[in-house]
Amino acid sequence: MTLSVVIVGGLHSDARRATVAHLLADVPGSVVLHHDLATAAAGTVVRTIRDATGVLAAGEAPLVDDCACCALREDLVPELRRLADDATTRLAIVELWDSVEPRAMAEVVVAGGLTVTGVITAVDPALLLPCLGNGDDLADVGLAAAATDRRTVADTFARQLEYAPVLALVDSPEADDEDRELLAQLHPTARRVPVPGGHPGGPAGVPTSTPARADASVAASGARSELASAALAGFDVEAAAAAQHPACALLPAEADAHGVSTLVWHRRRPFHPERLYTALEDLTCVAARSRGRFWLADKPDTLLHWDAAGGALCVESAGPWLASLPDAAWEMVPPVRRAAAALDWHPEHGDRCQHLVFTSPGLDRDGLERLLESCLLTDAEYAAGRDAWKRLPPAFDTLLEV
């Protein structure tokens, strides 16, 4: 019997534990493999393997280069292989520790020759906005995975949410229509599976450490069958990576409902680097979440990635625009990237464009559009041509560490 692996993650720890409890009850022959990174300060990562009856085995993995997440990476595949050798284990549920991101672990498991059949992020909708608005460093709330971990609560949660094709939603009485609409707009293509029996996390959107109960609600047959189906449906790690790449990401579409809006801003003219840089703080804080790709006039060959949550912005190079590559290099580009470029293709600029998406309750759409438009080259600046654009002040060089 081939071992199936499902990865369950998320900063909403109580929702995650409730999801895992349901899967254990739903799928005969399932076990949970969990690495607790909270013990990293003592120099080890604690590993447990359990089934619906309790703990089957426990052990420790030493830190690798003072990094708990690196220890997890090295320990995960050997443990899964041992489970695969046990003919009684049908499903290995990898329950990720709070701040571990599912993409890295899914890629490690697949590279190890094992089969990932599902990636699930567990969500309490009532904690969605508090998490996205939490700009605290993970280190400040005790959730860093390494001494060098500089991630924040908001950007970590955003990646956990947007990578998973399945969202397990706990039954949260504190959640309202705005919370559910925000979730739907942030990840409109996700399969949303209800899971009864979650418990609220902390007031700032940081999860509590109270274990979730596996109670009689696990027997809810509708949620049980849908959750098990989602866990075993299949998962394509390459397609998932492509869906997150800024050049071909599956970004949300325009929407406006229950007080939540998504603005999709798409233009064919480059940004003036200095004016955009001056507007960064306002653009970062205007929405709970924003992401996409953009084009600076002084860097015509570089596709830039925009990724903002919790009042913090990450801007980085995502490689070249395809229009800047010689024809011979196109054969080395993945088909999904070429298809995305073809959709954006312009006779003069190729795939160079602005494609930014802003999602938030109470979004000032008109004000945001005016601010973005003001950062583009004026008609006179545009008419001056590319040689003149390259001489514009390189305002982003420090941010991009050029």
N, C-alpha and C positions, 0 to 999 in steps of 0.2 A: 504494500500500500504506500503510495507516494504521500509524503508529508506536505500538507498545505500550511502556509504561514500567513497570518493576518497581523498587520501592525496597527495597534491602537494607541494613539497619542493625544496630546492636548494639555494645555495649562490648567484646564478646569478639572482638577484631579478627582473630585467627587463624581463628576459626570463620567470621567474615564473609568473609574472603578465600577460604577454601575453598569457601564457598557460591557466591561470584561466579565462581570458576574453573569450577565444575561447570555453572553456567548458561551461561557462554561456550561450553563444550564441547557442551552439550545443544541449544542453539538456534542454528541457522544464521542468519547475518546479525545477530548480536547484538554490541553494543559496551558497554563500561563507561565511564561518566562519573563521575569522582571529583574532589571538591574537598578538598584537604589543608589543614586549618585549622591545622596545626602550625606553619606559617610566618607566622602572624598577627603574631607579635612583630616581624617585619621589615616589617610594613605591607601584606602581600599574602596572597592565597589562591591556591595553585597548583592549576590545573585540568589534568587529563589525560583523554584519550580513548584507549581501547585496545581491541583485539580479542584473540582467542586467540593471535595471533602476536606481539603487542607493542604499544608505544605508537604511536598514529596521529597524535596532535597534543597539544601542551601549551601552556599560556599562564598568565597571571596575571590575577587580578581584584583591584582595590584595595579596601581596607577601606571600609566605609560607616559613618560615625559611630563609628569606632574599634571596629567590631563585625565579626568574621569571619563569623558566621552571617548577618548582614545582607547581606554581600557574596555569600555563597552564594545567598541568596534572589533577589538581583537578577540573578545570572549564570546561574542554573539554567535558567529557561524559555527565554531566547534560545539557549542552547546546544542544548537539546532540540529547539527549532524548526529549528535548522540540521540536526540529525540527521534530523528528520522530512522535510526537503526532499531528503535523500539516499535515493533509491528503493531502495538496496541494504540499508538498515538496517531490520531487522524489529523488534528489541527493544533498547531502551535500558535498561541496568541502571544505576540510580543507586546507586552505593555510597557511603553516607553515612560521613562521618568519625566517629570513635569516639563522641563525646558528642552528636552531632546527633540530634534526636528525629524519628521518621518522620512523626508526625502533621503537624507544621508543613510539612514538605517535600511530603507528599502533597497538602495543601490548596493549596500554592503551585502545584504542577504542574497540578492540576485547574482552579484559577482562571485559569491561563494557557491554557486551552482544549485541553489535552492529555489523553490517556487513560491513567490508572493502572490496570493490570490485576492488580497484586499488590503487597502489602507484606509483606516477610519480615524477621523478626529472627533473626539467627544466634546460636545458643546452644551453649556447651560446658557440659553439665549439671554437670560437676565444679566449675565456677566460679560456679554459681548462688547458693549460700548465701554464699560469700565476697563476692560483689558486693552482695547484699541486706543484708549486715551491715556494709558499708563506708560509714561516715558521713563520710568525708573530703570536703571541698569539692573540686569539679573543679579549681579553681584550684590547689589544693595538690598535685595529681598531674599538672599540665600539660595538663588536658583542658578548660579553660574556653573557651567560644566567644566571650566578650567580656569586657572589663574589669569589667563589672557582673554577670557570671554568678555567681549565688550557689547554684547547684544542687549537690547532692552526688552521689557515685557511686551510692549506693543508690537515691535517688528517680529519678534519670535512667534507670538500668537498669530499674526497675520499670515506668516508662512505656513504654520501648522494648518491653519484653516483652509488656505487656498490650494495647497498641494493635494489634499485628500479628495478623492472622487466621492467619498461617502462621509456624511456628517451624521453622527449619532446624537440626537437631541433629547436631553432629559426633560421630563415633565416638570417644569419650573413654574410654580404659581406666581412668582414675581415677574415673569416675562409678560410683555404686552405686545400689541400689534406692531408697534414701532420696532421693538427688538427683533421680531420675526421677519419683518420687512427688510431691516438692515442686513440680516443674515442672507436673505434671499438675493438682495442686490449685490452683496459682496462676492457671492459664489453661486451665481444663477444656474450653473450646470451641475451642481452637486446633487447627489441622491440623498435626500434627507429622511432619516429613519427615526421614528419616535422610540424612546426608551424610557419607560416609567421608572420612578424610584431614585431620582438624583437628589443631591443635597447642595444648597448654595455654598459658594466659596466665600473668601474674605471680602470685606467691604471695598477694597481698592481694586478688585478684580484679580488679586493674587490668590491662588487656591489655598485652601486649608489642608491640613494633614490628617483630618479625621477620616478613618476608613469608611467606605460606603457599605451599606448593608445589602446582602443578597436575600431579600425577603420574598414573601408570597407573590409580589408583583412580577417576579421573574416568570411566572406561569402564564403571563398574558400572551396567548398564542399568536395573535396577529403580529405584535412587535417581534416575538421570538422568531418566527419564520422569515420575516423580512430582514432582520438583522443577520441571521445565519446565511441567508441568500446573498446579502451584500458582502459578507466576509469571504464567501467562496466564489464570487462572480468572476474573478480574474482581474489581473492588473498588469499594465504594460509600463514598465519603468522608463523606457525611452520616450514613449508618448507623454508620460507625466512630466518628464524633464523638459520636453519641447514646449509643453503648455505653460511652463514657468519662464521660459527664455524671453527676454524683453523684445526680441525681434519677431517672435511669432506667438506671444502669449495670448491665451484665450481671455481677453479682458471683458469686464462687464459691459452691458449695453445700456443705452439711455433708459431711465426709469424715474418714476415719481409717484409715490403712494405712501399713505400712512405717515406723512411728515418726513419721509426719507427720499432723497434724490440722488441720482447718479448722472453726472454730466460727462459726456464723452466729447472731448475737444480734439478736433482733427484739422490740421492746417498744412499747407504746402510751402510755407515761407519760413526761413530760419529765424531763430531768436537772436536778438542783440545780446551778446554775453553780459555786458555791464548792466543793462536794464533788468534782465532776468535775475542776475545775481542779487541786485538790490531788492527784488520782489520775493526772494526765496522764503523769508520768514512768514510773510503774509500767505503765500501759496501753500506753505507747509501746514499752517494752523487752520486754514479755512475748512478743511474736511477731516473727518475721522480717518479716512484712508484714501490715498491717491497713489497711482502707479502708472507706468507706461514707458514710452521711449520718446526721445526728443533730439533736436538737431540745433547745434550752435553754429552761427555763421562763420566763426573763426576756426571751427573744426569740422570741415565739410565731409571728411571721410570717416568720422567716428560716430557710431550709434551709441547714444548715451541712455542709461537706465535711470528712471525716476522711481523711487520707492520711499513712501512716507507713511508714518503712523505714529501716534502718540506725540505729535508735535516735533518729531525728529525726521530729518530727510537724509537718505543715502543716495548719492549720485555717483555713478561709476561708469567706466567704459564697458560696453558689451561687444567690443570688436568693431569691425568695419561695416558700413552699409554695403550691400551687395553691389550697388552702382559704382562703388569705388574700386572693385576688384576687376582684374582682367578676365576676359571670357573663359580662359582655360581653368581658372580657379573655381568656377561655378560647379564643375563636376564634383568637387570635393565638399560642396555644401549640402547638408541634408535636404531631401525633397520637401519636407514641411517648411523649411526656411525659404526655399525658392518659391513655394506656393504663396506664402505670406507676403513675400516681396512683390510677387506678381499682382496681388490684390491692391497694393499701394502704389503701383508703378506710375510714374509721371514722365512724359516725354523728355522733359529737361532735367529733372532732378532724380530720376529713378525712384528708388524706394525711400529716399530721404523724406521725412515728414515729422510732424508733431502728432503724437497720439497719446494723449493723457486722459486718465479717467479719475474722477473725484466722486467719492460716495460719502454721504453723511446725513444725519438728521439736520433739518434746518439749514440746508445748504443755500447760500446766497448765489444762485446761478448767474444772475445778471451781473452782479459785482465781480464774480470770479471771471466771467468771460471778458469783461472790460479790462481787468488786470492782465490777463493772459495776452489779449490783443495788444496791449500797450507795450509788451515785451518783444513783440516781433519787429523785424526791420521795417522802417517806414518805406513809403514808395520811393523816395529819393535814395535811401540807403540800399534798397533792393536793386534799383536801377544802376547803382555804381558798379555792380558786378562782383564776381568771386575774388578777384585779386584785392579789391578794396575790403571785402569782408574779412579776409585773412589778416588784415592790418588792424582790425578792431582790438580794443584792450582785452587781453586774455584773462578775464575775470575769474574763470573757473580753474585755472591752472593749480592754484593752491588746494582747492577742494578735490581735484582729481590727482593731486600729487604728481603733476607732470614735471 
